[in-house]
């Protein structure tokens, strides 16, 4: 099939063609952009390969493009040109070979065929000619177009060699399958299973980058099931693997918390694209294996799994090289609080309980409620409708309490400076004790959240403690 008409819609291809002709080299657009042309997916990144110097081609292209920015990576023999919203990557065709202990290749100059051979999957090895004599022609040596039609992920060469050479490609195979809703060919999947342990030589930063892309896909559970069946999950995220399985005692079984978690993750994905809310879904029951107990009267229990799970979050984030900042604290908070709204729907909803939840959840209360709704995975439609209706009651009560008490972004009506200036005292424990009692009184509904009532209570508490105004 000829792609000349498509190339003519974007001036960059004419610029690369003219630049390649001037340099006397063959140039091609290759990889993901070509794949996405066929899939009719948008793309803002384009990879170019030439049989010659990719840097020289990038320099020539940058000269011809207005308002472009050229960055050269001399050590890697690559260059990047930015122009508007587009990013163009340039590299010379190359041949790669690997040492078993490293995924860093030994690189030599090569032909287009060599360059296509080193690509991870057939659908990413597609190339379209850009030099005048090849302009618009598709070069598809491995049947990538057929694999796109079949919705199949397959390696160009022996998958055992492909994945042993660069084990990160196993994560990429699962990531592409998840993002595109493709299958992985049997021989390719067998190659992943055979080489799963090799993932240990890949940096966790690179693994987590691929994992996050899986999590951000439309149906992330598909990717996790592939990771599980391929044997990769036990190396990259063993705590999640611990959720798998069902125990039975005296004829009583608990649900499989691995598959429950995946359902919660998919439910969350339907509600939000926010990566860290999806991570909260993944980790909300992560401590159930550690807290699992069997009681002859009530059956299986997981008491305290929300608190223990919250304590596990920092360790898991460090292990996976995820950010140890406010994103981690956000996930930790949602894991710790995820049972609180569920507890509210079981009892009479008191203002005090709602105030405390609003205080602890703060601006993340909507995300917390989204997680709680996603956590309803019963196959009993009546039970699901009942839970969701009760959550609506909780949300209505939250709105009423917040309008009245302004708890969600609680700021103490009495500051430490107020206390020190009133009683002419220096910083010390008593100040914290006063502020804590006032806060508790507000959350319990004993006083309103305003300075006048808080001030009166401060004087009363101070009198009990033997403090007096000067």
C-alpha positions as CSV (number, residue, x, y, z in Angstrom):
1,X,0.0,0.0,0.0
2,X,1.2,3.5,-0.9
3,X,1.2,6.1,1.9
4,X,2.2,9.1,-0.2
5,X,-1.2,10.9,0.4
6,X,-0.8,10.5,4.1
7,X,2.7,11.8,4.1
8,X,1.8,14.9,2.1
9,X,-0.6,16.0,4.9
10,X,2.4,16.8,7.2
11,X,5.2,19.0,6.0
12,X,7.8,17.3,8.1
13,X,7.9,14.3,5.7
14,X,8.8,16.5,2.7
15,X,11.4,18.3,4.8
16,X,13.0,14.9,5.8
17,X,12.8,13.7,2.2
18,X,14.6,16.8,0.9
19,X,17.2,16.7,3.7
20,X,17.9,13.0,3.1
21,X,18.2,13.6,-0.7
22,X,20.7,16.4,-0.1
23,X,22.8,14.2,2.2
24,X,22.5,11.2,-0.2
25,X,21.1,8.9,2.5
26,X,18.0,6.7,2.6
27,X,15.5,7.8,5.3
28,X,12.4,6.2,6.8
29,X,9.6,7.0,9.3
30,X,9.5,3.9,11.5
31,X,7.9,2.4,14.6
32,X,4.9,3.7,16.6
33,X,3.9,6.5,14.3
34,X,3.5,4.1,11.4
35,X,1.6,1.7,13.6
36,X,-0.7,4.4,14.7
37,X,-1.4,5.5,11.1
38,X,-2.9,2.1,10.5
39,X,-4.7,2.0,13.8
40,X,-6.0,5.6,13.2
41,X,-4.6,6.7,16.5
42,X,-3.3,10.2,17.2
43,X,0.5,10.7,17.7
44,X,2.7,13.6,18.4
45,X,6.1,11.8,18.3
46,X,7.7,10.6,15.1
47,X,10.8,8.4,14.8
48,X,13.0,8.6,11.8
49,X,15.8,6.2,10.9
50,X,18.4,6.7,8.1
51,X,21.1,4.5,6.7
52,X,23.8,7.0,7.7
53,X,24.2,9.6,10.4
54,X,20.9,10.3,12.2
55,X,22.5,13.4,13.8
56,X,23.5,14.9,10.4
57,X,19.9,14.3,9.1
58,X,18.5,15.9,12.3
59,X,20.8,18.9,11.9
60,X,19.7,19.4,8.2
61,X,16.0,19.1,9.1
62,X,16.4,21.6,12.0
63,X,17.9,24.1,9.6
64,X,14.9,23.8,7.3
65,X,12.2,24.0,10.0
66,X,11.2,27.4,11.5
67,X,11.3,27.8,15.3
68,X,12.8,24.4,15.8
69,X,15.0,23.2,18.7
70,X,17.7,20.7,18.1
71,X,19.2,18.4,20.9
72,X,22.1,16.1,20.0
73,X,22.8,13.0,22.1
74,X,26.3,12.3,20.7
75,X,27.1,9.3,23.0
76,X,24.0,7.5,21.6
77,X,24.2,8.7,18.0
78,X,20.7,10.2,18.2
79,X,19.2,13.6,18.0
80,X,15.8,15.2,18.7
81,X,14.1,18.1,16.9
82,X,11.2,19.9,18.6
83,X,8.9,22.0,16.5
84,X,5.6,23.3,17.9
85,X,3.8,20.4,19.6
86,X,5.8,17.8,17.7
87,X,8.9,15.8,18.7
88,X,11.0,14.2,16.1
89,X,13.6,11.5,16.9
90,X,16.5,10.7,14.5
91,X,18.8,7.8,14.6
92,X,21.1,6.0,12.2
93,X,20.2,2.4,11.3
94,X,22.0,0.1,13.6
95,X,22.6,-3.5,14.5
96,X,22.6,-4.6,18.2
97,X,24.0,-7.4,20.2
98,X,23.8,-8.2,23.9
99,X,25.7,-9.6,26.9
100,X,23.6,-11.8,29.1
101,X,24.2,-9.8,32.3
102,X,23.0,-6.5,30.8
103,X,20.2,-5.2,28.7
104,X,22.5,-2.4,27.4
105,X,23.3,-3.4,23.7
106,X,26.6,-3.3,21.8
107,X,25.7,-1.0,18.9
108,X,27.1,-1.0,15.3
109,X,26.1,0.8,12.2
110,X,23.7,-1.3,10.1
111,X,21.1,-1.5,7.4
112,X,17.4,-0.9,7.5
113,X,16.9,-4.6,7.8
114,X,19.2,-4.7,10.8
115,X,17.3,-1.9,12.4
116,X,13.9,-3.6,11.8
117,X,15.4,-6.8,13.2
118,X,16.2,-5.1,16.5
119,X,12.6,-3.8,17.0
120,X,10.6,-5.3,19.8
121,X,7.4,-6.3,18.0
122,X,6.3,-6.7,14.4
123,X,3.8,-3.9,14.8
124,X,6.6,-1.5,15.8
125,X,9.0,-2.7,12.9
126,X,6.9,-1.1,10.2
127,X,8.6,1.6,8.1
128,X,7.6,3.9,5.3
129,X,10.2,5.2,2.9
130,X,10.9,8.9,2.7
131,X,13.8,9.2,0.2
132,X,12.5,10.2,-3.3
133,X,12.9,6.7,-4.8
134,X,11.0,5.1,-1.9
135,X,8.6,7.9,-0.8
136,X,5.4,6.5,0.6
137,X,6.3,2.8,0.3
138,X,5.6,0.5,3.2
139,X,8.4,-1.8,4.3
140,X,6.9,-4.7,6.3
141,X,9.3,-7.6,6.5
142,X,7.7,-9.4,9.5
143,X,3.9,-9.1,8.7
144,X,3.3,-6.3,11.1
145,X,0.2,-5.1,9.1
146,X,-1.3,-8.6,9.4
147,X,-0.7,-8.6,13.1
148,X,-2.4,-5.3,13.5
149,X,-5.5,-6.7,11.7
150,X,-5.3,-9.8,13.8
151,X,-4.8,-7.7,17.0
152,X,-1.7,-9.7,17.8
153,X,1.6,-8.8,19.7
154,X,4.5,-10.8,18.2
155,X,8.2,-10.5,18.2
156,X,10.0,-10.1,14.8
157,X,12.7,-12.7,15.7
158,X,12.8,-15.6,18.2
159,X,11.0,-14.3,21.3
160,X,13.4,-16.3,23.6
161,X,16.3,-14.2,22.2
162,X,14.3,-11.0,22.1
163,X,13.3,-11.1,25.7
164,X,16.5,-12.5,27.0
165,X,18.4,-9.7,25.3
166,X,16.2,-7.0,26.7
167,X,13.8,-8.2,29.4
168,X,12.0,-4.9,29.6
169,X,10.4,-5.9,26.3
170,X,8.3,-8.4,28.3
171,X,6.7,-5.5,30.2
172,X,6.3,-3.6,26.9
173,X,4.5,-6.6,25.3
174,X,2.0,-6.7,28.1
175,X,1.7,-2.9,28.1
176,X,0.9,-2.8,24.3
177,X,-1.5,-5.7,24.6
178,X,-3.3,-3.9,27.4
179,X,-3.4,-0.5,25.8
180,X,-4.5,-1.8,22.4
181,X,-6.7,-4.7,23.6
182,X,-4.5,-7.1,21.6
183,X,-3.6,-10.7,22.3
184,X,0.0,-11.9,22.7
185,X,0.9,-14.7,20.3
186,X,1.4,-18.1,22.0
187,X,5.1,-18.4,21.1
188,X,5.7,-14.8,22.2
189,X,3.9,-15.4,25.5
190,X,5.9,-18.6,26.1
191,X,9.0,-16.5,25.6
192,X,7.9,-14.2,28.4
193,X,7.2,-17.1,30.7
194,X,10.6,-18.7,30.0
195,X,12.5,-15.4,30.6
196,X,10.3,-13.9,33.4
197,X,13.2,-14.1,36.0
198,X,15.4,-12.0,33.7
199,X,13.2,-9.0,34.6
200,X,15.4,-8.7,37.7
201,X,18.2,-7.1,35.7
202,X,16.0,-4.2,34.6
203,X,15.9,-1.1,36.8
204,X,12.7,-0.8,38.8
205,X,12.2,2.7,37.5
206,X,11.8,1.3,34.0
207,X,9.6,-1.5,35.1
208,X,7.3,0.9,37.1
209,X,7.1,3.3,34.1
210,X,5.6,0.4,32.0
211,X,3.5,-0.7,35.0
212,X,2.0,2.8,35.3
213,X,1.1,2.8,31.6
214,X,-0.7,-0.5,32.1
215,X,-2.5,1.0,35.1
216,X,-3.6,4.0,33.0
217,X,-5.1,1.8,30.3
218,X,-8.8,1.5,29.8
219,X,-9.0,-2.0,31.3
220,X,-5.9,-2.4,33.5
221,X,-7.0,-5.7,35.0
222,X,-6.1,-7.3,31.6
223,X,-2.5,-6.3,32.0
224,X,-2.3,-7.5,35.6
225,X,-3.7,-10.9,34.6
226,X,-1.1,-11.2,31.9
227,X,1.7,-10.2,34.4
228,X,0.3,-12.9,36.8
229,X,0.0,-15.7,34.3
230,X,3.4,-14.9,32.7
231,X,5.1,-15.2,36.1
232,X,6.3,-11.5,36.1
233,X,4.2,-10.3,39.0
234,X,6.1,-12.3,41.6
235,X,9.3,-10.5,40.7
236,X,8.0,-7.0,40.3
237,X,5.1,-6.8,42.8
238,X,5.0,-9.8,45.1
239,X,2.7,-8.2,47.7
240,X,-0.1,-8.2,45.0
241,X,0.5,-11.8,44.2
242,X,0.0,-12.6,47.9
243,X,-3.6,-11.5,47.4
244,X,-4.3,-14.5,45.1
245,X,-6.0,-17.6,46.3
246,X,-8.9,-18.8,48.4
247,X,-8.7,-20.6,51.8
248,X,-11.6,-22.8,53.1
249,X,-12.1,-23.9,56.7
250,X,-15.3,-25.6,57.9
251,X,-16.8,-25.1,54.5
252,X,-16.4,-21.3,54.8
253,X,-14.3,-19.5,52.1
254,X,-13.2,-15.9,51.6
255,X,-13.2,-14.3,48.2
256,X,-10.1,-14.2,46.1
257,X,-8.7,-10.8,47.0
258,X,-6.5,-10.6,43.9
259,X,-9.4,-10.8,41.5
260,X,-11.5,-8.6,43.7
261,X,-8.7,-5.9,43.6
262,X,-8.6,-6.1,39.8
263,X,-12.4,-5.6,39.7
264,X,-12.0,-2.6,42.0
265,X,-9.2,-1.2,39.8
266,X,-11.4,-1.5,36.6
267,X,-14.3,0.1,38.4
268,X,-12.0,2.9,39.5
269,X,-10.7,3.3,35.9
270,X,-14.3,3.8,34.7
271,X,-14.6,6.7,37.1
272,X,-11.2,8.4,36.9
273,X,-8.0,8.7,34.8
274,X,-6.0,9.7,37.9
275,X,-3.0,7.4,38.3
276,X,-2.8,7.7,42.0
277,X,-6.5,7.0,42.7
278,X,-6.0,3.8,40.6
279,X,-3.0,3.0,42.8
280,X,-5.2,3.4,45.9
281,X,-7.5,0.9,44.3
282,X,-4.6,-1.5,43.8
283,X,-3.4,-1.2,47.4
284,X,-6.7,-0.8,49.3
285,X,-6.8,-4.4,50.4
286,X,-3.0,-5.1,50.2
287,X,-2.8,-6.1,53.9
288,X,-5.6,-8.6,53.8
289,X,-3.1,-11.6,53.6
290,X,-1.3,-10.3,56.7
291,X,-4.5,-9.7,58.7
292,X,-6.5,-12.8,57.6
293,X,-7.9,-14.8,60.5
294,X,-10.6,-17.5,60.8
295,X,-13.2,-17.3,63.6
296,X,-15.5,-20.3,64.0
297,X,-18.5,-18.0,64.7
298,X,-18.1,-15.3,62.0
299,X,-15.8,-17.0,59.5
300,X,-12.9,-15.1,57.8
301,X,-11.9,-11.7,59.1
302,X,-9.4,-9.1,58.0
303,X,-9.5,-6.7,61.0
304,X,-7.3,-3.7,60.8
305,X,-6.2,-4.4,57.2
306,X,-6.9,-0.7,56.3
307,X,-4.4,0.6,58.9
308,X,-1.8,-2.1,58.2
309,X,-2.2,-1.5,54.5
310,X,-1.6,2.3,55.0
311,X,1.6,1.4,56.8
312,X,2.7,-0.8,53.9
313,X,2.3,1.9,51.3
314,X,5.6,3.7,51.8
315,X,7.6,0.5,51.7
316,X,5.8,-0.6,48.4
317,X,6.4,2.9,46.9
318,X,10.1,2.6,47.8
319,X,10.3,-0.9,46.4
320,X,8.7,0.2,43.1
321,X,10.6,3.5,42.9
322,X,7.4,5.4,43.0
323,X,7.5,9.0,44.3
324,X,7.7,9.3,48.1
325,X,5.9,12.7,48.1
326,X,2.4,13.9,48.4
327,X,1.3,11.3,45.8
328,X,2.3,8.5,48.3
329,X,0.6,10.3,51.2
330,X,-2.6,10.6,49.1
331,X,-2.6,6.9,48.4
332,X,-1.8,6.1,52.0
333,X,-4.7,8.3,53.2
334,X,-7.2,6.6,50.9
335,X,-6.1,3.1,51.8
336,X,-6.4,4.0,55.5
337,X,-9.9,5.6,55.1
338,X,-11.4,3.3,52.5
339,X,-13.7,1.5,55.0
340,X,-14.9,4.6,56.8
341,X,-17.7,5.6,54.5
342,X,-18.8,1.9,54.3
343,X,-19.0,1.9,58.1
344,X,-21.1,5.0,58.0
345,X,-23.8,3.5,55.7
346,X,-24.3,0.6,58.2
347,X,-25.2,2.9,61.1
348,X,-27.2,6.0,61.8
349,X,-25.1,8.8,60.2
350,X,-24.1,11.2,63.0
351,X,-22.7,14.6,62.3
352,X,-19.7,13.8,64.5
353,X,-18.7,10.8,62.3
354,X,-19.1,12.9,59.1
355,X,-17.1,15.8,60.5
356,X,-14.2,13.4,61.4
357,X,-14.3,11.9,57.9
358,X,-14.3,15.3,56.3
359,X,-11.5,16.5,58.5
360,X,-9.3,13.4,57.7
361,X,-10.1,13.2,54.0
362,X,-10.0,16.9,53.3
363,X,-9.9,17.8,49.6
364,X,-9.6,14.1,48.7
365,X,-13.1,13.1,50.0
366,X,-14.6,12.9,46.5
367,X,-11.8,10.5,45.4
368,X,-12.4,8.5,48.6
369,X,-16.0,8.1,47.8
370,X,-15.2,7.1,44.2
371,X,-12.9,4.4,45.6
372,X,-15.6,3.2,48.0
373,X,-18.1,2.9,45.2
374,X,-15.6,1.0,43.1
375,X,-15.1,-1.3,46.1
376,X,-18.7,-2.6,45.7
377,X,-18.1,-5.7,43.5
378,X,-21.0,-7.9,44.6
379,X,-22.7,-9.8,41.8
380,X,-26.0,-9.3,43.7
381,X,-27.6,-6.3,41.9
382,X,-29.9,-5.6,44.9
383,X,-27.0,-5.4,47.3
384,X,-25.1,-3.1,44.9
385,X,-28.0,-0.7,44.5
386,X,-28.5,-0.6,48.3
387,X,-24.9,0.2,48.9
388,X,-24.7,2.9,46.2
389,X,-28.0,4.4,47.5
390,X,-26.5,4.5,51.0
391,X,-23.4,6.2,49.7
392,X,-25.6,8.9,48.2
393,X,-27.1,9.5,51.7
394,X,-23.5,9.8,53.1
395,X,-22.6,12.3,50.4
396,X,-25.7,14.4,51.0
397,X,-24.9,14.4,54.7
398,X,-21.3,15.5,54.0
399,X,-22.6,18.4,52.0
400,X,-24.9,19.5,54.8
401,X,-22.2,19.2,57.5
402,X,-19.6,21.0,55.4
403,X,-21.9,23.9,54.6
404,X,-22.6,24.3,58.4
405,X,-19.2,23.5,59.9
406,X,-16.6,24.2,57.2
407,X,-14.5,21.1,58.3
408,X,-13.1,19.9,55.0
409,X,-10.2,22.3,55.0
410,X,-10.1,22.8,58.7
411,X,-8.0,25.7,60.0
412,X,-7.9,26.0,63.8
413,X,-9.8,29.2,64.8
414,X,-7.3,29.7,67.6
415,X,-3.6,29.8,66.6
416,X,-0.6,29.2,68.7
417,X,0.2,32.9,68.6
418,X,-3.2,33.7,70.0
419,X,-2.6,31.4,73.0
420,X,0.9,32.7,73.6
421,X,-0.1,36.4,73.4
422,X,-3.2,35.9,75.5
423,X,-1.5,34.1,78.4
424,X,2.0,35.6,77.9
425,X,3.6,32.1,77.7
426,X,6.5,30.7,75.6
427,X,6.2,27.8,73.1
428,X,5.5,24.5,74.9
429,X,3.3,21.4,75.2
430,X,0.4,23.3,76.8
431,X,-0.2,25.2,73.5
432,X,-0.6,21.9,71.6
433,X,-2.9,20.5,74.3
434,X,-5.2,23.6,74.1
435,X,-5.4,23.5,70.3
436,X,-6.1,19.7,70.4
437,X,-9.0,20.1,72.9
438,X,-10.5,22.9,70.8
439,X,-10.2,20.8,67.6
440,X,-11.8,17.8,69.3
441,X,-14.7,20.0,70.7
442,X,-15.4,21.2,67.1
443,X,-15.3,17.8,65.6
444,X,-17.6,16.4,68.4
445,X,-20.0,19.2,67.7
446,X,-19.7,20.7,71.2
447,X,-18.9,24.1,69.8
448,X,-19.2,25.6,66.3
449,X,-16.2,26.1,64.1
450,X,-15.8,29.9,64.8
451,X,-13.4,32.0,66.7
452,X,-15.9,33.4,69.2
453,X,-17.0,30.0,70.6
454,X,-13.4,28.6,70.3
455,X,-12.1,31.6,72.3
456,X,-14.6,31.1,75.1
457,X,-13.6,27.4,75.3
458,X,-9.9,28.3,75.3
459,X,-10.4,30.5,78.4
460,X,-12.3,27.7,80.1
461,X,-9.6,25.1,79.4
462,X,-6.8,27.5,80.3
463,X,-8.5,28.2,83.7
464,X,-8.6,24.4,84.4
465,X,-4.8,24.3,83.6
466,X,-4.1,27.2,85.9
467,X,-3.4,29.7,83.1
468,X,-4.6,33.3,83.4
469,X,-4.5,36.3,81.2
470,X,-1.9,38.9,82.1
